Every structure is written in C-alpha cells, then in structure tokens.
C-alpha cells in the first residue's frame, strides 16, 4: 500500500470508531443541553400565555425591575419572526434532543446531516447573540429563562462545531484547536457575556 492509501485507511478507521466513542458522549451532551433549553422554552411559552390571560399579573420569573420575563416577552424582539421566539425554541431544541438520542443509541448519521447541524447551531448562536445584545443594550431587562437558553446554546454551538469539524476535517489544526480547547472557549465566552451584563447593569440588577 502507498502512503496515501494508508492515510486514507487510517482516516476511515477513525471515522468508523466515532459513533461508538466520542459521538455517543456528544449525543448525551445534546440530550442534556437541548433538554434544559427545551424546558426553558416551554416555561417561557406558558408564561407568555399567562401574561396574555392576565396582563397585570406578575410572572414567576419577575425577580426585579431588571431581571424579569414580563419585561421582555412583550417586546417586539420576543416575536421577531411574527410568533413568540420560544415556539421556535421548542421546535429547534426538540430536534436537538432527538439527534442526541439517535447519537447516544449509536446511530450513524449521513455525512450531509452534519452540515445541517453546523447550519442549525450557527443560526442558533447568531440569533441568541442578537437577543443578548437587544436584552442588554436596548430592552435593558434580562429574562431568566432566556439566560438559561443562552447558557445552553453557547456550549452546544462550540461542541457541535468541534464534532462537525471532526467529520469533515479530522486532521486539520482548527479541528484539534476547537476540540482541545472547547472548555476554555466556552468559559471565556461566559466571562464575556457576564462582563457585558455587569458593566451595563452593575448592582442595579437587584434593584
């Protein structure tokens, strides 16, 4: 065998081992993060319904003037596509949990499916980042359950991109970087978001 054939065989071997190794762990990860985000989207939907039925009633997640679901769900940003954002979250995170179950069960996904995962998580983190900026700088109110979704979406994006890179570019430097440093990337991302919130609100968060 030539060196090229040997390299190809090694890559094929790594790809074949993936579903029973790292992909199972990734599946459990999607079940947990997607499940928590799905629960938050469901609760937000219920809170939205309660607010429509009783406009003057305080919601269970109204903790202060600056930490409040009620202060966010009635803004136009909360229905940017013409329907409440949590409904999109229910659909999207249900798909995430389903994918997690399939991967945890050892199912091998078609190669094109990973492109869909990359597109979906990229859209998700882009939308969440926009919502973060709107909540912090425009609405100036933080929704607790929205922040739970933020907290889940950040690692979901980083870990998912790492897995997608493993499928398409298993030997690339960027693949090793994202997968080797994913915990640090997520931690720094969290620090950046918390810093933006702190510099904008400070101690008034609990006023």
Kinemage of the C-alpha trace (Angstrom):
@kinemage 1
@onewidth
@group {chain A} dominant
@subgroup {mainchain}
@vectorlist {calphas} color= white
{ca unk a 1} P 0.000 0.000 0.000
{ca unk a 2} L 1.137 3.518 -0.705
{ca unk a 3} L 1.387 6.190 1.997
{ca unk a 4} L -1.737 7.841 0.592
{ca unk a 5} L -3.725 4.600 0.851
{ca unk a 6} L -2.510 4.019 4.398
{ca unk a 7} L -3.542 7.554 5.422
{ca unk a 8} L -6.963 7.057 3.838
{ca unk a 9} L -7.414 3.752 5.668
{ca unk a 10} L -6.465 5.356 8.992
{ca unk a 11} L -8.978 8.181 8.463
{ca unk a 12} L -11.677 5.659 7.574
{ca unk a 13} L -10.867 3.722 10.734
{ca unk a 14} L -11.168 6.826 12.911
{ca unk a 15} L -14.492 7.690 11.258
{ca unk a 16} L -15.833 4.183 11.849
{ca unk a 17} L -14.894 4.293 15.542
{ca unk a 18} L -16.519 7.685 16.129
{ca unk a 19} L -20.172 6.561 16.597
{ca unk a 20} L -19.261 4.197 19.448
{ca unk a 21} L -16.907 6.665 21.131
{ca unk a 22} L -16.991 10.423 21.112
{ca unk a 23} L -20.304 10.621 19.237
{ca unk a 24} L -22.138 8.753 21.997
{ca unk a 25} L -20.859 11.290 24.502
{ca unk a 26} L -21.867 14.089 22.148
{ca unk a 27} L -25.339 12.547 21.966
{ca unk a 28} L -25.717 12.588 25.762
{ca unk a 29} L -24.429 16.159 25.763
{ca unk a 30} L -27.146 17.186 23.266
{ca unk a 31} L -29.814 15.450 25.348
{ca unk a 32} L -28.805 17.419 28.457
{ca unk a 33} L -28.224 20.856 26.910
{ca unk a 34} L -31.115 20.536 24.468
{ca unk a 35} L -33.399 19.233 27.204
{ca unk a 36} L -32.647 22.121 29.562
{ca unk a 37} L -33.113 24.669 26.764
{ca unk a 38} L -36.338 22.944 25.673
{ca unk a 39} L -37.712 23.093 29.220
{ca unk a 40} L -36.899 26.810 29.386
{ca unk a 41} L -38.663 27.435 26.063
{ca unk a 42} L -41.735 25.539 27.286
{ca unk a 43} L -41.842 27.533 30.531
{ca unk a 44} L -41.474 30.802 28.627
{ca unk a 45} L -44.363 29.804 26.379
{ca unk a 46} L -46.545 29.064 29.407
{ca unk a 47} L -45.542 32.389 30.984
{ca unk a 48} L -46.429 34.184 27.749
{ca unk a 49} L -49.878 32.561 27.772
{ca unk a 50} L -50.365 33.511 31.425
{ca unk a 51} L -49.423 37.101 30.613
{ca unk a 52} L -51.921 37.233 27.747
{ca unk a 53} L -54.655 35.942 30.046
{ca unk a 54} L -53.712 38.216 32.959
{ca unk a 55} L -51.796 41.272 31.661
{ca unk a 56} L -51.475 42.840 35.121
{ca unk a 57} L -50.242 39.704 36.868
{ca unk a 58} L -46.571 39.352 37.797
{ca unk a 59} L -44.864 36.291 36.335
{ca unk a 60} L -42.982 33.715 38.382
{ca unk a 61} L -39.718 34.828 36.758
{ca unk a 62} L -40.164 38.542 37.524
{ca unk a 63} L -37.381 38.866 40.086
{ca unk a 64} L -36.650 42.587 39.908
{ca unk a 65} L -37.119 45.600 37.660
{ca unk a 66} L -34.129 44.495 35.576
{ca unk a 67} L -34.467 40.697 35.830
{ca unk a 68} L -37.916 39.898 34.505
{ca unk a 69} L -39.603 37.716 31.906
{ca unk a 70} L -42.541 40.094 31.743
{ca unk a 71} L -40.280 42.960 30.800
{ca unk a 72} L -39.022 41.046 27.768
{ca unk a 73} L -41.771 38.826 26.358
{ca unk a 74} L -43.964 41.764 25.318
{ca unk a 75} L -41.184 43.441 23.316
{ca unk a 76} L -41.079 43.116 19.527
{ca unk a 77} L -37.736 41.314 19.790
{ca unk a 78} L -39.536 38.454 21.559
{ca unk a 79} L -41.588 37.767 18.400
{ca unk a 80} L -39.154 38.818 15.715
{ca unk a 81} L -40.498 36.323 13.121
{ca unk a 82} L -44.139 37.118 13.837
{ca unk a 83} L -44.655 34.481 16.524
{ca unk a 84} L -43.167 34.074 20.028
{ca unk a 85} L -39.491 33.107 19.915
{ca unk a 86} L -39.977 30.275 22.450
{ca unk a 87} L -42.110 28.398 19.905
{ca unk a 88} L -39.116 28.293 17.590
{ca unk a 89} L -37.047 27.134 20.548
{ca unk a 90} L -39.474 24.298 21.269
{ca unk a 91} L -39.155 23.034 17.691
{ca unk a 92} L -35.408 23.548 17.447
{ca unk a 93} L -34.461 22.054 20.794
{ca unk a 94} L -36.824 19.111 20.258
{ca unk a 95} L -34.786 18.336 17.145
{ca unk a 96} L -31.576 18.695 19.166
{ca unk a 97} L -32.798 16.232 21.811
{ca unk a 98} L -33.902 13.788 19.101
{ca unk a 99} L -30.470 13.956 17.488
{ca unk a 100} L -28.916 13.375 20.887
{ca unk a 101} L -30.992 10.240 21.422
{ca unk a 102} L -30.044 8.898 17.982
{ca unk a 103} L -26.333 9.500 18.535
{ca unk a 104} L -26.408 8.101 22.072
{ca unk a 105} L -28.022 4.960 20.652
{ca unk a 106} L -25.107 4.560 18.232
{ca unk a 107} L -26.884 5.683 15.063
{ca unk a 108} L -24.552 6.746 12.256
{ca unk a 109} L -25.795 9.965 10.695
{ca unk a 110} L -25.375 10.633 6.954
{ca unk a 111} L -22.449 12.895 6.170
{ca unk a 112} L -24.733 15.681 4.877
{ca unk a 113} L -26.551 15.699 8.206
{ca unk a 114} L -23.515 17.237 9.874
{ca unk a 115} L -23.800 20.215 7.554
{ca unk a 116} L -27.330 20.673 8.877
{ca unk a 117} L -26.062 20.541 12.452
{ca unk a 118} L -23.466 23.197 11.646
{ca unk a 119} L -26.063 25.429 9.977
{ca unk a 120} L -28.606 24.966 12.769
{ca unk a 121} L -26.243 25.663 15.656
{ca unk a 122} L -24.682 28.610 13.811
{ca unk a 123} L -28.124 30.138 13.275
{ca unk a 124} L -28.971 29.417 16.897
{ca unk a 125} L -25.892 31.088 18.356
{ca unk a 126} L -26.252 34.019 15.962
{ca unk a 127} L -29.870 34.556 16.992
{ca unk a 128} L -29.034 34.163 20.683
{ca unk a 129} L -26.177 36.655 20.377
{ca unk a 130} L -28.517 39.171 18.766
{ca unk a 131} L -31.086 38.619 21.511
{ca unk a 132} L -28.371 39.107 24.132
{ca unk a 133} L -27.413 42.459 22.642
{ca unk a 134} L -31.062 43.530 22.451
{ca unk a 135} L -31.764 42.455 26.012
{ca unk a 136} L -28.659 44.104 27.471
{ca unk a 137} L -28.485 47.335 25.479
{ca unk a 138} L -31.957 48.019 24.027
{ca unk a 139} L -34.617 46.473 26.272
{ca unk a 140} L -32.298 46.703 29.304
{ca unk a 141} L -34.080 43.870 31.044
{ca unk a 142} L -32.822 40.306 31.472
{ca unk a 143} L -35.188 37.363 31.152
{ca unk a 144} L -34.099 34.496 33.494
{ca unk a 145} L -35.298 31.661 31.283
{ca unk a 146} L -33.822 33.354 28.228
{ca unk a 147} L -30.470 33.390 30.015
{ca unk a 148} L -30.802 29.658 30.658
{ca unk a 149} L -31.153 29.182 26.902
{ca unk a 150} L -28.088 31.392 26.353
{ca unk a 151} L -26.151 29.277 28.833
{ca unk a 152} L -27.026 26.068 26.984
{ca unk a 153} L -26.635 27.435 23.454
{ca unk a 154} L -23.027 28.580 23.862
{ca unk a 155} L -21.505 25.161 24.703
{ca unk a 156} L -23.933 23.484 22.296
{ca unk a 157} L -22.500 25.589 19.458
{ca unk a 158} L -18.836 25.157 20.404
{ca unk a 159} L -19.042 21.391 20.945
{ca unk a 160} L -21.184 20.866 17.838
{ca unk a 161} L -18.770 22.766 15.609
{ca unk a 162} L -15.964 20.655 17.039
{ca unk a 163} L -17.839 17.481 16.096
{ca unk a 164} L -18.677 18.791 12.628
{ca unk a 165} L -15.010 19.589 12.033
{ca unk a 166} L -14.114 16.048 13.091
{ca unk a 167} L -16.409 14.742 10.363
{ca unk a 168} L -15.173 16.983 7.553
{ca unk a 169} L -11.613 17.928 8.571
{ca unk a 170} L -10.443 15.320 11.111
{ca unk a 171} L -6.731 16.129 10.742
{ca unk a 172} L -6.948 19.921 10.479
{ca unk a 173} L -5.312 22.177 13.052
{ca unk a 174} L -8.560 24.070 13.596
{ca unk a 175} L -10.302 20.788 14.469
{ca unk a 176} L -7.716 19.968 17.123
{ca unk a 177} L -7.837 23.511 18.464
{ca unk a 178} L -11.638 23.668 18.830
{ca unk a 179} L -11.869 20.216 20.413
{ca unk a 180} L -8.832 20.528 22.674
{ca unk a 181} L -9.750 23.989 23.949
{ca unk a 182} L -13.549 23.863 23.896
{ca unk a 183} L -13.887 24.129 27.681
{ca unk a 184} L -11.725 27.253 27.720
{ca unk a 185} L -13.576 28.725 24.721
{ca unk a 186} L -16.931 28.244 26.465
{ca unk a 187} L -15.580 29.625 29.757
{ca unk a 188} L -14.207 32.758 28.075
{ca unk a 189} L -17.496 33.204 26.211
{ca unk a 190} L -19.379 33.048 29.512
{ca unk a 191} L -16.994 35.562 31.056
{ca unk a 192} L -17.520 37.934 28.113
{ca unk a 193} L -21.330 37.784 28.402
{ca unk a 194} L -21.306 38.173 32.193
{ca unk a 195} L -18.913 41.123 31.869
{ca unk a 196} L -21.189 42.863 29.366
{ca unk a 197} L -24.133 42.378 31.717
{ca unk a 198} L -22.188 43.631 34.729
{ca unk a 199} L -20.836 46.728 33.008
{ca unk a 200} L -24.328 47.584 31.732
{ca unk a 201} L -26.349 46.895 34.902
{ca unk a 202} L -23.952 46.617 37.820
{ca unk a 203} L -25.678 46.361 41.179
{ca unk a 204} L -28.958 47.683 39.712
{ca unk a 205} L -29.709 44.108 38.624
{ca unk a 206} L -31.267 43.525 42.032
{ca unk a 207} L -32.954 46.907 42.390
